[in-house]
Amino acid sequence: MKKVVGLLLVVLMVMAFNANFAAAATNPPNLVGTWTGTVKTVKPGKYEEYQVTVKITSQRGFRFKGTSQSPGNQPEKIVGVIYDGQIYATESGSTIVGKLFFYPKKRMEGVFQDSTGTIETGVWSLTKTGP
């Protein structure tokens, strides 16, 4: 009897996991809004840290678009997708990869590489600060 109950519990756990995975796959988190945070980069001979504001203006399922702006610079277009809890995006030649952390705070962080013009690699961390 214990084996049957144990097997039943395993089956129920697998079914619950698959149901949660299917729900997550069909209902990606809503990223639309304003995100602010910090970028820390390294360039040849130079380390930098600056603030950034990302505005996700539109999202359709897993796809999103918006702008990214750091102080003293013009907004840059950003487009991306959410896949398996990760963010994959492009901003004016930079490849951006990040991890979404939506609980308990709406937060995301990740890394990027830019080889257009100057060589630059960095990490970023953003928190949702507005609609």
C-alpha positions in Angstrom: 0.0 0.0 0.0 2.8 2.4 0.9 4.4 1.8 -2.6 1.1 2.6 -4.3 0.7 5.8 -2.3 4.3 6.8 -2.9 3.9 6.1 -6.7 0.6 8.1 -6.7 2.4 11.0 -5.0 5.2 11.0 -7.6 2.7 10.9 -10.4 0.7 13.8 -8.9 3.9 15.8 -8.4 4.9 15.3 -12.0 1.4 16.2 -13.2 1.5 19.4 -11.0 5.0 20.3 -12.4 3.8 19.8 -16.0 0.7 21.9 -15.3 2.8 24.7 -13.8 5.2 24.5 -16.7 2.4 24.6 -19.3 0.8 27.6 -17.5 4.2 29.4 -17.4 4.8 28.6 -21.1 1.4 30.1 -22.1 1.4 33.0 -19.6 4.8 34.8 -19.6 5.2 37.5 -17.0 4.1 41.0 -18.0 7.2 43.1 -18.4 5.5 46.3 -19.7 6.5 49.2 -17.5 9.5 51.1 -16.3 12.5 49.3 -14.9 15.5 51.1 -13.3 18.8 49.9 -12.1 22.6 49.7 -12.4 25.0 48.6 -15.2 28.6 47.7 -14.3 30.9 47.3 -17.3 34.4 46.7 -18.3 36.1 48.1 -21.4 39.8 47.9 -22.4 41.5 49.9 -19.7 38.3 51.1 -18.0 35.7 50.1 -15.5 32.3 51.9 -15.4 29.1 51.9 -13.3 26.0 53.9 -14.3 22.2 54.0 -13.9 19.9 52.9 -16.6 16.1 53.1 -17.3 14.4 50.6 -19.4 10.9 51.2 -20.6 9.1 48.1 -22.0 6.4 49.7 -24.1 4.8 46.7 -25.7 4.6 42.9 -25.2 2.9 40.2 -27.2 3.2 36.9 -25.5 6.9 36.1 -25.1 8.0 39.1 -27.3 8.6 42.6 -26.1 10.1 45.9 -27.2 10.9 49.3 -25.7 13.8 51.6 -25.0 16.9 51.7 -22.8 18.5 55.0 -21.7 21.4 55.9 -19.4 22.0 59.5 -18.2 23.3 61.9 -20.9 22.5 59.5 -23.8 19.6 59.2 -26.2 17.1 56.3 -25.8 18.1 53.2 -27.7 15.6 50.7 -29.1 15.5 47.3 -27.4 13.7 44.1 -28.6 13.6 40.7 -27.0 11.9 37.5 -26.0 11.3 35.6 -22.8 12.2 31.9 -23.0 12.4 29.4 -20.1 12.7 32.1 -17.5 15.5 33.9 -19.4 15.5 37.2 -21.3 17.2 37.4 -24.7 17.4 40.9 -26.2 19.2 43.1 -28.6 19.9 46.8 -28.1 21.8 48.7 -30.9 24.2 45.8 -31.5 24.5 44.6 -28.0 23.5 41.0 -27.1 21.7 40.9 -23.8 21.0 37.8 -21.8 19.4 37.8 -18.4 17.4 36.0 -15.8 13.9 37.0 -14.7 13.3 37.0 -10.9 9.6 37.9 -10.4 9.1 36.7 -6.8 9.1 38.3 -4.3 10.3 41.4 -6.1 9.8 42.2 -9.7 13.5 42.1 -10.7 15.7 41.0 -13.5 19.4 40.8 -14.0 21.9 39.5 -16.5 25.0 40.1 -18.7 25.6 41.7 -22.0 28.3 42.0 -24.6 28.9 44.7 -27.2 31.4 44.6 -29.9 30.1 47.4 -32.1 32.6 50.2 -31.9 34.1 49.7 -28.4 34.5 46.3 -26.9 32.4 46.1 -23.7 31.0 43.5 -21.4 29.0 44.0 -18.3 26.3 43.0 -15.8 22.9 44.7 -15.2 20.3 44.5 -12.5 16.8 46.1 -12.8 13.8 46.5 -10.6 10.3 47.4 -11.8 9.6 50.9 -10.6 6.5 52.0 -12.5 3.7 51.1 -14.9 
